[in-house]
Amino acid sequence: MSPVANKFEFEGCKVDISQLQKYLERGCLDTAYQSIYKDELSLSCRKQDVDSLCALYINTLSRAENQLFDSPSNSLLEAYAALHREFQTLIDITGCSFQYDFLIVVPVADRPEQLRRCLNSLLTCQQLYCYGGLRDNNFKKVSVLVADDSKELSSRCDIEAISSEFSVKGLSVSYFSQQQQSNIYEKCIKSDPDHADRVLGHLNRDAFYHKGASVMRNLVYLYLQSIELEDSTIIHFIDSDQEFNVNLERNDSFYGLNYYYIWNSVFYNQRVQVATGKVVGDPPVSPAVMSSRMLDDVNGFVDKVLDYLPGASCCFHIDNENSANAASYHDMADLFGFVAKTDSVSFKCDIKEPHIIDDVIEKFATELTAFFHGSHPTRYDSYRHCPGDMCVDDARTVYTGNYLIRKNMLDFVMPFASLKLRMAGPVMGRILKSRHGCGFVSANVPMRHMRTLMDSDESEYRSGVIPRQDIIDLSSEFVRQFYGDVMLFSVSRIASMQDQVQNGESIINLVDYVVNDVHNEMLVNYADKQKSIVSKLSHLECKLITLSKKKFKNNTVIDDKFRLFLDTIKYHYGDESVPVNRIHAEGQSYLSLIKSSLCNHLADCRESGFYL
């Protein structure tokens, strides 16, 4: 069969199938399937059978995707994307495959540059694959809602301008202003004050910014409930410090995922109500629960460089397999069912130009600052491909920076948002799992997470991270993390006590017992972690004295960076730990809020017939 032998027409319209033919002609697929697919293509063209041709595209794309990630290259990526674009044209002409509309919600607070990076990656991905097709040079089935929670007027102006800029480029981007948010809030208060208090909390009308990510998502939920959305709309919540690509190594970006083609196939299964992806790149957790593992890696790094003299060759160009272990960055991974590895993970140097070990030490020392902004120099996730249906599984955690819901799920708002605790996603996930079971799934469709700006060791803005001259203060985030853990494990425990809840046992007594018990357990866990960190810190300080005496190039800069790291860890975990003291001092206030929120939630569940 020659490449020009097959032609396809639909209702008098000629359809280009040249990319599909190229795939089948040049032997890109394994021999057995190549022969079968060639025969299927020939038969589809003879019979002008659009459904068979559509199925052939889907099967070929699946195998082409596996091939792309087996041997990633720009040439394979372009051929794969061209095949997607050709299939999209077939869909546009024939309507042979159903496609959902996707509304992407991006809450953003004082991060105009990171928002620009995020939207640019979405535009690049859409231009590459063209999911949903075009109408008047705009993507028909992908739109964006930017929800602005910025404090600075300059940020709000920039973010609104960026929204308009990308609308001109082909993305339909709407700007959800703080005035619009305030109107939603006022309407909610007037119609149902109790509901407004539980969903949004008490918001300051005169300072209507930095309300928190969960509160912002709930404001969007309420807004979307008030407007007309097509029943075919899937709402995708993401974070502004993410991109629509994946990293195969630490700092690369690969556009190998046609995101909404994949999500469309996930939701085509009608049972799916909520789906969550994950993130690759920077870890999705706080430095407050990564410091012990980080100290393992810093101690390991210093141990290694102490064997070398200034001017020695770099010894850090290695394959870092340990970086990909699930939750390896988390100090208490065992609490979440992961096997905790005690080994340190080696730093992998990515300096391209000629360099010596002195340059690597300075680079590593600089990246220690980025750690407190959420980036990790050694433990990061890279994308690992899995084929087809294997990428979807039952879920128990929502990644709040990458989850999707059907329109009918807009009534299920982020629980306990007004408390502004960390771990909102895992808490929401436990409740969704209890209510929806197999309707809540996880898919291997991650977004790339980049906490810091390009060529910077700091984030553009990160709530709870306050750089000071001598340290980086994370004490507020630390406290929100601790009581977020208390909330999460309290919810998990209550979820396992279904009989007591349903049989009318006193909600107040049950919640009081569970929360107090979990709180005491978490105090022990955090105290054990603090003790371990103090020991590791002591060892590191001794080693750094020896390192300083070796007089590596830019020794003063290196000393200053390590000193900032040491002092920041001491501030948070030392004998006079500020956040630990706050955890105890603010305990009764937080516990009271957690208990009352859980009691209200369980009472609502009983009344509505839901469990948890």
N, C-alpha and C positions, 0 to 999 in steps of 0.2 A: 504494500500500500504506500503510495507516494504521499508527501505532506499535503498535496493539493487535491487529493482524491475525495476527501470528505467535505461536504458543504452542508450548511444547515440553514433552513429558512423557517420563519414563524410568521404566519399570516401575511406572507408576501415580503417580509423584512429579512434581509440577509444578516445572519449572526456570525461574527468573527469567532472562530474556534482555533485559531492558529497557535495560541500558547499551549492549549491542551494537546494539540497534535505534536508540537515540539517536544513536550515532556514525554510523550509516548514513543516518538521516533528516535530520540537521542539516547535511549537506554538509561534514563535517570532513575527508573524504578527497577525493582528486582525482576528478573527475567520472566518468572511465572506470571506475575501480575501484569507485566507489560504486554504479554501476548493476549491475555484475557481482556484487558482494557482496550486494546486495539480492535479486537473483534466487537466489543460492546459499542465502541465509537462508530464503527462502520455500520452496525445494525441500527443504531439510533438515527444516523443520518439517512439511511435508506427509508426508514419508516417515519422520519421526521418526528420522532418520539421525544418530546421535550422533557418528560419526567425521567426517562432513562438517561438522557444527557445530563440532567441536573445531578442525578445520583452518581454518575461517572465523575463529574467535577468534584463532588464531595469526597468520594473515595480517593481520587488522585491527590487532592489537596492534603488529605490526612497522611498519605504516604510521603508526599513531598515535604511536609512539615517535619516528619521524623528524620528524613534525609538531611534537611537543613540543619537540625540541631546535632545530628551525628557528626557532620563536618561543616561547621559554620563558615561562610564566606560571603563576601559582598555580591559575587556573581550569582550564587545560589539564592541569596535573599532577593535580588532583583527578579530572577526568574519566578520564584515563589510568589512574590507580590504581583507580578504581571499576570500570573494565573488567577489570583484572587480578583484582580480588576476585571479580567475577561469574564469570570463567572458573575461578577456583579452586573456587568452589562447584560448578560443573559437574563439575570433576574429582573433587571429594569425593563427589558423588552417583553418578557414572557410571564413574569409574575410566578415563576416556577417554584419559588421558595419563600416562605413567610419570613419577614424580618421585623423585629421589635423596634420601636423608637426608644432611644436612650437619652435620658436627661442626667447630665453629670453635675453634681452639686459640689462646689468647692468653697468651704468656709475658709476665710483668710483673715489674719490679723497682723497688720504691719509687715507684710512680706511681699511687696510688689515685685521684687526681682525674682523671688522663688515662684510666685504666681506666673510671671511671664515665662519662666522656664517650663513650668508645668503645662501651660496652654500651648506653648510652642511644640512640646513633645506630642501632644494630642493632635495638633495640626499636621505635624510630620507623619504621624501614624495614619491619619485619615488620607493624606495625600498619597501615601504609599499604597494603601489597600482599598480606599474609597468605599468603606462599608456604608450601605444604604443608598449609595449613589448621590448624584448632584441634581439640584434644581436651581437654575439661575446662578450658577457658580457657588452655591451654598450646599453644604452637606445636609441631605434631607432628613436623616434619621438620627443624627447626633447633635445635641444642643447642650449648652452649659449655663448653669446659674451660679454666679459668683456672689457669695454671701459675706459682706464686709463687716468685720468686727474690730477694725483698726481704731487705735486711740489717736494717732497723729493725723492731722488734717492733710499733710503732704502725702501720706500713705493712701488716704481715702481718694484723693484726687488722682494719684498715679494709678490706683487699682481700677477706678472707673474708666480712666483713659485707656488702660490696657484692655479692658473688656471691650471697649469700642473698637480698638485697633484690631483685635482678632475677629470681630464680627465682619469687618471689611475684608479680612483675608479668607473668609469662607466658613468660619465657625459661627453659629448663632449663639452669641453670648449675652445673657441678661445680667444686669447689675442689681442686686438686692440690697438697697441702701439701708442705712440705720434709721432713716425716717420711716421707710416701709416696715422695717422690723418693729419699730415703736408702735406703729398703727396696729400691727397684728397683736402686740402685747396688750395694748389698751382695749382692743376688741375682746380679747380673751378674758381679761379681768372683769369687764362689764357683764359678759355672758355667763361666766362660771369662775368666780374668784378662787374657789378651792382647787379646781383643775389647773388654773393658771399657776397657783402656788406650787403644786406638785410637779408640774411639767417644766416650769421656767424659774420658779423661786421668786424672790423679791428683787426686781431689777431697778437700778438707779436711773430714773428718767433723765437726770442732768449729766450723767456720765454713762451713756449707753454704749459702752465699748468694753472689750476684754471680758465678755460675759462668759467665756468658756466654750470649748468645742462642742460639748454635749448640749448645752443650752442653745447654741447656734443651730445645731442640727434639728432640735425640737422646734425652733422658730420656723425653720424651713418646712418641717412636717406640717405645721399649722398653716403656713402660707400655701403650700401645695394642695392642702385640703380645700382651700377657699377658691381655687381656680379650676378651670376646665382642663383636664388632662385626658388624652386618648387612653382608652382601656388597654391599648397595646404598649403603654409607656412603662419602661423599667427605669427606676431611679437609682443612680450610682453615686454613692457618697465617697469622696476621696479627700486627701489632705493636700495642701498647697505645696508641701515640700516633697512631692512625689512626681515621677515622670512615667510616661507611657512607653517604657522600654525596660529591658532587663540587662543586668551585668553578668557576663560569663566569667570575667575576671573581676578584680576589685573595682577598677575605675573606668571600665569601658561601658558603652551603651549600645545595645543590639536591639533593633526593631523587628525581631523575629515573631512577635505575637500580633495577630490581627484581633485586637482585644474584643471588639463587639461582635465579630463573627463567632468567636468562641463563646462569649456570654450568651449570644442569641441561641446557640445550640444547647447550652445548659438550661436556659429557661423554656426552650421548646418542650421540655419534659414538664407537663402541666402541674405535677405535684410540687415542683420547686417554688417556694414562696420567698425565701431569702437565701442569698448566696454570698459567700465571702471569699475573696482571694487573700493572698498574703502580701508581704513585701520582701524584696531582696535589697541588698546593699546594707545600709545602716540598720542596726537592730531596732525593733519597734517598742523597746522598753526604755525605762529611765536609767540614767547612770546610778541612781540610788540603789538599784538591784543588779548592778554590773561591776561594782568596785572591787569586790574580792577576786573575781576572775581576772579583772584587769591587772590587779597587783601581781597575780601569778605570772602574767605575760611580761609585765615590766621587770620583775625580778629575773625572769628567764632571759630577757633581752640583755640586761646589764651583766648577768653571768657570762653571756657569750662574748660581749665586746671586751670584757676584762681580760680575755685571753689574747687580745691583740694590742699592738702598739699604734700610735698615731701614724697615719699615712699608709696603713695596710690596705690591701684590696678588700672590696666589699664581699661579705660572706652571707648575704641575706637574699640572694636571688634563688628562691626555693619554691617548690610547689607546696602550698599551704593547705593540705587536705583537711586539717582539723577545723579550719574556719567554717566548714559547711555542716558541722554537726548540729542537729536540731537543738535550739535553745542553749547552745554551749556558752553563750555570753551571760546567761542568767545565773546569779549566785544561788538561787533556790530552785533550780530546775526540777529537782526531785519532787517538790510539792505539786508540780504540774504533770507528773507521770513520766518525765524524761530521765534517762540515766545520766547522772552527773559525772562528767569526766574531770579528773583532778589534774590532768596534764596541762602544762602551759602551752600556748600556741605561739609559734614563732612569727615575728614580723617579716613580711615579704616586701623587699625593696622594689619600687617601681621607677626608680630614677633611670632615665634613658641615656643621658649623656655620660661620658667618662667621669668616674667619681671614686672616692676612697671611703674607708669606713667612717672617717670623721664626718662626712656629709650625711651618711645614713643616721648616725647618732643625733645630729642636729635635726634631721627630718623627723625622726621618731619623737624627740623631745618636743618639737613643735606640735605634733599631732596629739600629744597628751592634753593640750588645752582643748582641742576639738572633742575629746572624750566627754567633757562636762557639758557639751552642747548636744550630745547624743550620738556622735560619730564614734566608730571604734576602729583603732589602727590594726587590730589583729583578728577580731572575731566578727565577721560579716558574712552575710549569706549571698551566694551566687546562684543563678537560676539553674535548676536541674530539670530537664525535660522528661515528661512521661506522656505516652501516646494516648490519644482519644479518650475513651470512657474511663480509662485508668486514672484520669486526672480529677475525677469527681468522687467525693466521699461524704459521709455524714459529718456534720460539724458540731463543735461545742463552744467555739470562740468566734466572736465577731472581730475582725480587724477593722476598726472604725475608720481607717484611712482607705479601705477598699472593700466595701460591701454594697450589695444591690438588693432592692426590694421591688415587689410588684406594687402597683397603685393601691390595691386593696389593703396593703400592709401599712399605709400611712397612719392608721389609727394607733399602731404600736410604736409609740415614741420611745426615745432613749430613756430607760428607767433611772431614777435617782439623779437626774442631770443637775438639779439645783445644788447638790452637795459638792460638786466640782472635784470629785475624787478621781484618782487614776484607776485603771482597770475597768473602765466603763464598758469596753468591748467584751472582755471575758464575762462580766456580770450579765450583760445583755444576751450573750451567747447561751449561758446556762438557762436563762428564762425561755429563750426561743426553743432550745432543745426540749425543754419540759413541755412546751405548748404544741410545737409543730413537728417534733421528731424528724422524720425523713423529709419533711418539707424545707428543712434548713440544711444546706450543703456547703461544703468547702471545695474549691476548685484550684488547681495549680495554674492560676492566672495572676501572677504577682505583678506589682508595680515596683519600680525602682525608687527606693527611699534615700533621700539625700538631705541630711539634717543641716549641713553647713553650706555656705555659699561657695561657688567655684573659687579656687585659689585663696581660701580663707579658712581659719580654724574656728570660726564662730558662725552661729546661725543668724539670719537676718533679724528674727525675733523669736524668742521661745519663752513661753510663760513659765515663771518660777525659776528662771536662770538669770542671776544678777551678777555680772562681772564687776569685781572690785579690784583695787590696786594690788591687794595682797593675796586674795583668794577669789574663787568663783562660788557664789552663795547659791546652793540648791536646797536650803533648809525647808522652804515651803513645798517644793516638789517632793522632798523626802517624806514630809508629814502626810501629804496627799497620797503618796504611794503606800505608806504603812496602813492608813485607814481605808484605802482602796482595797488592799489585800484582806483586811478584816471584813469588808463588805462582800468581796468575792467569795471567800471561803464560808462565810455565814450563809450566803445564798445557796452555795453548793450543798451545804449540810442540810438546809431546810428542804432542798429539792429531793434529798434522799429520805425525808421524813413525811412522805405523802400521806400515810395513814393517819398520823397525828393531826395533820392540817385538815384533812377532809372529815375526820370524825369529830370535829367540833372542839378539839382541845383549845384551851385559852391561847389565843394568838400572842397576847402580851407576855404570858409566862414562857411560851415556847421561844419567842424571839429574844427575850431577856436572857434566858439560859444559853441559847446558841451563841449569841453575840459575845457575851462575857467569856464563854469558854474559848471561842476562836481568838478573842483579843488576848487572853492570857497565853495561848499557844504562840501567837505571833510575837508577843513580847519576848518569849524564850528564844524563838527562831532568830529574831533580829539581834538579841543580846549575844547569841552564839556567833552570829556573823560578825558583829562588832569586835568580839574578842579575837576572832581569826584574823580580821583585817589589821588590828593593832599589832599582832605578832608579825604579819607579813610586812607591815610598814616599818617596823623596827629593823628587820633584816635588810630592807631596801635602803634605809638611811645609812647603814654601815657600808654597804657596797658603793653608794654614791660618793662617799668620802674618798674611797680608793679611786673611783672613776675620775673625780676632779683632779686628783694628783697626777694623773697621766697626761694632762694638758693636751687634750685633743683640740683641733682647730675650732675656733669660736667657742672656747671653753666657757666664757662668761655667759654667753647666750644659752648654752646647754645647761649650765648650773641654774640659771634663773628659771628656765622652763621646768626643770625637775623640781625646783623649790616650790613653784606655784602648784604643781601637782601634789607634792607631799603635804603642803600646808592646807590645801583644799580637802584632801582626804582626812587629815587630822581634825579639821574643823567639823567635819561631819561624823567622824567615827572615833575620835580620840576620847580620852577620859572626860573631857569637858564638852562633849559633843552637843552642839547647839540644837540640831534637829531631834536627837534622842531626848533632850530635856524638854523640847516642845511637845514631843509625842506624849510624855507623861503629864505635862502641865495642861495640855488641851484635850486630854483623854476624855474627860466626862462630857465635854461639849460635843465632841465628835461622836461618842457612843450614843448620846441622847438623840442626835440627829439620825444616826444609822438605825437605831431601834424604832424611832417613830416613823421613819420612811418605810421600813420593812413592814411594820404593823399596818400602816395605811395601804401598802401595796397588797398584802395578803387579804386584808378586809375587802378591798376592791375585787380581788380575784374570786373570793367566795361569793360575793354579790353577783358577779357577772358569769359565774359558772366555770371560770378558768381555774387551773391549778398553777400556782406560782406565777 
